[in-house]
Amino acid sequence: MTENNYKINHKNVLSAFEDILKSDQIKKDKKDLSIFSKDLFHKSTPPLLVVSPNSLEQLKQIVNLVRNLDLTISIRGGGLSYSAGYLSDNSNTIMLDMQKLDKIIEINQEDMFVIVQAGVTWKKLNNALSPLGLQTPFWGTGSGLFATVGGSLSQNAINYGSGRYGSMAESVTGLRVITAEGEELTTSSWSNSKNSSPFNRYYGPDLTGLFIGDCGSLGIKIE
């Protein structure tokens, strides 16, 4: 690809994303893209754009657009990993910044589960649970205040206390995932019906486990 073709392609791609996202949801400047091409230890090729959806509908539109434009995608949480898991050597990559998808959807004290969007930070979750005298078995990483639940899932994180309470994977009973085709998938008994609570992870094959530790390569974790 020539430099001229790259510029034409970049302009068209940017225009397509501007049709579905606001300007503050798109990072396109070289300085910003350089920041998003690093984690704590590694540096890679800057993405073409960094986009920050704030709703499930926007996320689905982004996935469909990436597929139609024949681009690749990478998924980033708080950006505090040190495994290069969300970095890409492909310059035609759209990086999904999940930090705007940060709603705590449900705290169920009776049945002892929480449902959160992938961009929720451990700090936000723990702050919500602490006044209730509650804590998740895995309560976060040592990465910093911006580490997200989704990022920890993608890395199958461990932390202080994991020897007793297990890794991140062992705290998860179900997931909602967007596939590369833009389809929504719910795992575990959570998928049984709209009125079924996500209590049993092993409802048939362990699809929940399939998406943990994949760094987003098999699907985009949304809840």
C-alpha positions in Angstrom: 0.0 0.0 0.0 1.4 3.4 -1.0 1.5 6.3 1.3 -1.0 8.1 -0.9 -3.4 5.2 -0.8 -3.0 5.0 2.9 -4.1 8.6 3.3 -7.1 8.1 1.1 -8.1 5.0 2.9 -7.6 6.6 6.3 -9.8 9.5 5.3 -12.6 7.2 4.2 -12.4 5.1 7.3 -12.5 8.2 9.5 -15.5 9.5 7.7 -17.3 6.2 8.2 -16.7 6.2 11.9 -17.7 9.9 12.2 -21.1 8.9 10.9 -21.9 6.8 14.0 -19.7 8.3 16.7 -19.2 11.8 18.2 -15.8 13.5 17.9 -14.9 12.8 21.5 -15.4 9.1 20.9 -12.7 8.9 18.2 -8.9 9.3 18.8 -7.1 10.0 15.5 -4.1 12.2 16.4 -0.6 10.6 16.2 0.2 11.4 19.8 -3.0 9.7 21.1 -2.5 6.7 18.8 1.1 6.4 20.0 -0.2 6.2 23.6 -2.7 3.5 22.7 0.0 1.4 21.0 1.7 0.7 24.3 1.0 -1.3 27.5 3.2 -1.3 30.6 6.0 -3.2 29.0 5.5 -3.3 25.2 5.1 -1.0 22.2 3.6 -1.9 18.9 2.2 -0.4 15.7 -0.2 2.4 16.4 -3.8 1.6 15.4 -5.6 3.4 12.6 -8.1 4.8 15.0 -9.2 4.4 18.6 -13.0 4.4 19.1 -14.9 4.5 22.4 -18.5 3.2 22.2 -20.9 4.2 24.9 -23.7 1.8 24.1 -24.2 -1.7 23.0 -25.8 -0.4 19.8 -22.8 1.7 18.9 -20.5 -1.3 19.6 -22.5 -3.5 17.2 -22.3 -0.8 14.6 -18.5 -0.5 15.0 -18.1 -4.3 14.6 -20.2 -4.3 11.5 -18.3 -1.4 10.1 -14.9 -2.9 10.8 -16.0 -6.1 9.0 -17.4 -4.2 6.0 -14.2 -2.1 5.7 -12.0 -5.3 5.9 -10.1 -4.0 8.9 -9.0 -5.8 12.0 -10.0 -5.0 15.6 -8.4 -5.1 19.0 -10.0 -4.6 22.4 -8.6 -2.5 25.2 -9.8 -2.1 28.8 -7.8 0.2 31.2 -4.6 -0.3 29.2 -2.7 -1.6 32.3 -1.7 -5.0 31.1 1.9 -6.1 30.4 1.3 -9.0 28.0 0.8 -7.1 24.8 -2.6 -8.8 24.7 -4.5 -5.8 23.1 -1.7 -4.6 20.9 -1.5 -5.3 17.1 1.2 -5.2 14.5 -1.4 -4.5 11.8 -1.7 -0.8 11.0 -5.2 -1.3 9.7 -6.5 -2.0 13.2 -9.4 -0.3 14.9 -8.8 -0.3 18.6 -11.9 -0.6 20.8 -11.6 1.4 24.0 -14.2 -0.1 26.3 -13.9 2.4 29.2 -17.2 4.2 28.4 -19.2 0.9 28.8 -18.9 1.2 32.6 -22.4 0.6 34.0 -23.1 -1.5 37.1 -26.3 -3.2 35.9 -27.3 -5.2 38.9 -26.2 -6.0 42.4 -28.2 -8.9 43.7 -27.7 -9.3 47.4 -30.1 -12.2 47.8 -28.6 -14.5 45.2 -25.1 -13.0 45.6 -24.2 -12.0 42.1 -23.4 -8.8 40.2 -23.8 -7.9 36.5 -21.5 -5.2 35.1 -20.4 -3.9 31.8 -16.9 -4.8 30.7 -15.5 -1.3 31.2 -16.4 -1.1 34.9 -13.3 -0.6 37.0 -12.5 -2.7 40.0 -12.5 0.6 42.0 -16.0 1.5 40.9 -17.3 -2.0 41.6 -15.7 -2.3 45.0 -16.9 1.2 46.0 -20.4 0.1 45.1 -20.2 -3.2 47.1 -18.3 -2.0 50.1 -21.2 -0.1 51.8 -23.3 -3.3 51.5 -20.6 -5.3 53.2 -20.0 -7.3 50.1 -17.0 -8.2 47.9 -16.5 -10.4 44.9 -14.3 -13.5 45.4 -11.8 -12.0 42.9 -11.7 -8.3 43.8 -9.3 -6.8 41.3 -5.8 -6.6 40.1 -2.8 -4.7 41.3 -2.5 -2.9 38.0 -4.1 0.4 39.2 -7.3 2.3 39.7 -8.2 2.1 36.0 -8.0 -1.7 35.6 -11.4 -3.0 34.3 -13.4 -6.1 34.8 -13.3 -6.9 31.1 -9.6 -6.4 30.9 -9.0 -8.8 33.8 -11.3 -11.4 32.1 -9.4 -11.1 28.9 -6.1 -11.8 30.7 -7.5 -14.3 33.2 -6.0 -12.1 35.9 -4.7 -13.2 39.3 -3.9 -11.1 42.4 -3.3 -11.2 46.1 -5.9 -13.6 47.5 -6.1 -15.8 44.4 -4.4 -18.6 46.2 -7.5 -18.7 48.5 -10.3 -17.3 46.3 -9.2 -18.3 42.8 -8.3 -16.5 39.6 -10.6 -14.1 37.8 -12.0 -17.0 35.7 -13.3 -18.7 38.8 -15.5 -15.8 39.9 -17.4 -15.6 36.6 -20.7 -17.4 36.1 -21.6 -16.1 32.7 -20.8 -13.6 29.9 -22.4 -11.6 27.2 -20.2 -11.4 24.1 -20.3 -9.8 20.7 -18.9 -12.1 18.0 -16.9 -11.0 14.9 -20.1 -11.3 12.9 -21.8 -8.8 15.2 -24.0 -11.4 16.9 -24.8 -11.3 20.6 -24.0 -14.5 22.6 -24.9 -15.2 26.3 -23.2 -18.1 28.0 -24.1 -20.4 30.9 -27.6 -20.8 32.4 -27.9 -17.0 31.9 -28.8 -17.8 28.3 -31.6 -20.2 29.2 -34.3 -17.6 29.2 -34.8 -13.9 29.8 -36.0 -14.7 33.4 -33.1 -17.0 34.2 -30.5 -15.7 36.7 -26.9 -16.4 35.9 -26.2 -19.0 38.6 -24.8 -22.0 36.8 -21.8 -21.6 34.6 -21.8 -25.1 33.3 -25.1 -25.1 31.4 -23.9 -27.4 28.7 -20.4 -26.8 27.3 -18.3 -24.3 29.2 -18.6 -21.5 26.7 -17.9 -19.0 29.5 -14.4 -20.5 29.9 -13.8 -20.4 26.2 -13.9 -16.5 26.2 -11.8 -16.0 29.3 -8.1 -15.4 28.7 -8.5 -14.9 25.0 -7.5 -11.2 25.0 -10.6 -10.5 22.9 -9.6 -12.7 20.0 -12.7 -14.9 20.2 -15.3 -12.2 21.0 -15.8 -8.8 22.6 -17.0 -9.2 26.2 -19.7 -6.7 27.0 -21.2 -7.9 30.3 
